[in-house]
């Protein structure tokens, strides 16, 4: 792991939401407890399982130039996350 001073902070840190690179869930960066630094960039996750999957194969989820289209599953997960936020009163749920 690089020294803390050498970690390049992502632009996600200034956004209102960020996207979990594994499942595509929209997250509030201030509430995302699970993080991982890869190639000097900080990634945030909805739960430990997504972080573990990312850590095992980070290049699978960070391919440059990959399509950002969410597809059916990604859109469903976004709706599920929105329903969870409404039901749980803003508390973080997990996609798994």
Secondary structure as a PSIPRED ss2 file (coil, helix, strand):
# PSIPRED VFORMAT (PSIPRED V4.0)

   1 X C   1.000  0.000  0.000
   2 X C   1.000  0.000  0.000
   3 X C   1.000  0.000  0.000
   4 X H   0.000  1.000  0.000
   5 X H   0.000  1.000  0.000
   6 X H   0.000  1.000  0.000
   7 X C   1.000  0.000  0.000
   8 X E   0.000  0.000  1.000
   9 X C   1.000  0.000  0.000
  10 X C   1.000  0.000  0.000
  11 X H   0.000  1.000  0.000
  12 X H   0.000  1.000  0.000
  13 X H   0.000  1.000  0.000
  14 X H   0.000  1.000  0.000
  15 X C   1.000  0.000  0.000
  16 X C   1.000  0.000  0.000
  17 X C   1.000  0.000  0.000
  18 X E   0.000  0.000  1.000
  19 X E   0.000  0.000  1.000
  20 X C   1.000  0.000  0.000
  21 X C   1.000  0.000  0.000
  22 X C   1.000  0.000  0.000
  23 X C   1.000  0.000  0.000
  24 X C   1.000  0.000  0.000
  25 X C   1.000  0.000  0.000
  26 X E   0.000  0.000  1.000
  27 X E   0.000  0.000  1.000
  28 X C   1.000  0.000  0.000
  29 X C   1.000  0.000  0.000
  30 X C   1.000  0.000  0.000
  31 X C   1.000  0.000  0.000
  32 X C   1.000  0.000  0.000
  33 X C   1.000  0.000  0.000
  34 X E   0.000  0.000  1.000
  35 X E   0.000  0.000  1.000
  36 X E   0.000  0.000  1.000
  37 X E   0.000  0.000  1.000
  38 X E   0.000  0.000  1.000
  39 X C   1.000  0.000  0.000
  40 X C   1.000  0.000  0.000
  41 X E   0.000  0.000  1.000
  42 X E   0.000  0.000  1.000
  43 X E   0.000  0.000  1.000
  44 X E   0.000  0.000  1.000
  45 X E   0.000  0.000  1.000
  46 X C   1.000  0.000  0.000
  47 X C   1.000  0.000  0.000
  48 X H   0.000  1.000  0.000
  49 X H   0.000  1.000  0.000
  50 X H   0.000  1.000  0.000
  51 X H   0.000  1.000  0.000
  52 X H   0.000  1.000  0.000
  53 X H   0.000  1.000  0.000
  54 X H   0.000  1.000  0.000
  55 X H   0.000  1.000  0.000
  56 X H   0.000  1.000  0.000
  57 X C   1.000  0.000  0.000
  58 X H   0.000  1.000  0.000
  59 X H   0.000  1.000  0.000
  60 X H   0.000  1.000  0.000
  61 X H   0.000  1.000  0.000
  62 X C   1.000  0.000  0.000
  63 X C   1.000  0.000  0.000
  64 X C   1.000  0.000  0.000
  65 X C   1.000  0.000  0.000
  66 X C   1.000  0.000  0.000
  67 X C   1.000  0.000  0.000
  68 X C   1.000  0.000  0.000
  69 X C   1.000  0.000  0.000
  70 X C   1.000  0.000  0.000
  71 X H   0.000  1.000  0.000
  72 X H   0.000  1.000  0.000
  73 X H   0.000  1.000  0.000
  74 X H   0.000  1.000  0.000
  75 X H   0.000  1.000  0.000
  76 X H   0.000  1.000  0.000
  77 X H   0.000  1.000  0.000
  78 X H   0.000  1.000  0.000
  79 X H   0.000  1.000  0.000
  80 X H   0.000  1.000  0.000
  81 X H   0.000  1.000  0.000
  82 X H   0.000  1.000  0.000
  83 X H   0.000  1.000  0.000
  84 X H   0.000  1.000  0.000
  85 X H   0.000  1.000  0.000
  86 X H   0.000  1.000  0.000
  87 X H   0.000  1.000  0.000
  88 X H   0.000  1.000  0.000
  89 X C   1.000  0.000  0.000
  90 X C   1.000  0.000  0.000
  91 X C   1.000  0.000  0.000
  92 X C   1.000  0.000  0.000
  93 X C   1.000  0.000  0.000
  94 X C   1.000  0.000  0.000
  95 X C   1.000  0.000  0.000
  96 X C   1.000  0.000  0.000
